[in-house]
Amino acid sequence: DAGVIQSPRHEVTEMGQEVTLRCKPISGHDYLFWYRQTMMRGLELLIYFNNNVPIDDSGMPEDRFSAKMPNASFSTLKIQPSEPRDSAVYFCASRPGRQDNEKLFFGSGTQLSVL
Amino acid sequence: AQSVTQLGSHVSVSEGALVLLRCNYSSSVPPYLFWYVQYPNQGLQLLLKYTSAATLVKGINDFEAEFKKSETSFHLTKPSAHMSDAAEYFCAVKKGGGADGLTFGKGTHLIIQP
């Protein structure tokens, strides 16, 4: 398996622009997580899905952030409009069902820079 | 709420020396604890996990961690550091209250001196 695939690897955009980050989880994994990593705050859970359904989005910082999972093999995280403080590395992770006790498989991340 | 605190944002050891990375947890229920490693420009990978079985947990690459309830600690150790161990290490605890997902510490950057 290719693992969790994220695109793009790097994104540079200007303040006010819309940004869309993409994730393809490992086939057969029921859970998908979006994390944000910054120097100041470390790794923060933004939202997670179970069987394509959003379960907990309490970590989404503002209404400017939205996430979707239209099918089992694809998820997007959208920021509209983007702001410089959104600059971070965004990770997508997936895992099998509950029996695997939280072993997460992470993608390589998207480095987002908002100028 | 469950949380973890990693002591020391940077740890530097000589090649061949003992590695000790500290993690303390706060949990209202018996915790599930994890150590993850992040190599440069990569995502996190699971090193080891504690799920209330043996208190001494062995992971990949000769890393191990010991769960000590009396000290609320889950420190990560390796007897002999290798240059390839240079990375960022994260302690994490499973969220409580039936929620899925992990709460991560801020991370410790391990530097290996030749």
Chai-1 contact restraints between the chains, C-beta under 6 A:
chainA,res_idxA,chainB,res_idxB,connection_type,confidence,min_distance_angstrom,max_distance_angstrom,comment,restraint_id
A,G42,B,F104,contact,1.0,0.0,6.0,A-B,restraint_1
A,G42,B,K106,contact,1.0,0.0,6.0,A-B,restraint_2
A,G42,B,G107,contact,1.0,0.0,6.0,A-B,restraint_3
A,L43,B,F104,contact,1.0,0.0,6.0,A-B,restraint_4
A,L45,B,G101,contact,1.0,0.0,6.0,A-B,restraint_5
A,Y48,B,G101,contact,1.0,0.0,6.0,A-B,restraint_6
A,F91,B,G43,contact,1.0,0.0,6.0,A-B,restraint_7
A,N101,B,T51,contact,1.0,0.0,6.0,A-B,restraint_8
A,E102,B,K94,contact,1.0,0.0,6.0,A-B,restraint_9
A,E102,B,L102,contact,1.0,0.0,6.0,A-B,restraint_10
A,K103,B,L46,contact,1.0,0.0,6.0,A-B,restraint_11
A,F106,B,G43,contact,1.0,0.0,6.0,A-B,restraint_12
A,F106,B,L44,contact,1.0,0.0,6.0,A-B,restraint_13
A,G107,B,G43,contact,1.0,0.0,6.0,A-B,restraint_14
A,S108,B,Q42,contact,1.0,0.0,6.0,A-B,restraint_15
A,S108,B,G43,contact,1.0,0.0,6.0,A-B,restraint_16
A,G109,B,G43,contact,1.0,0.0,6.0,A-B,restraint_17
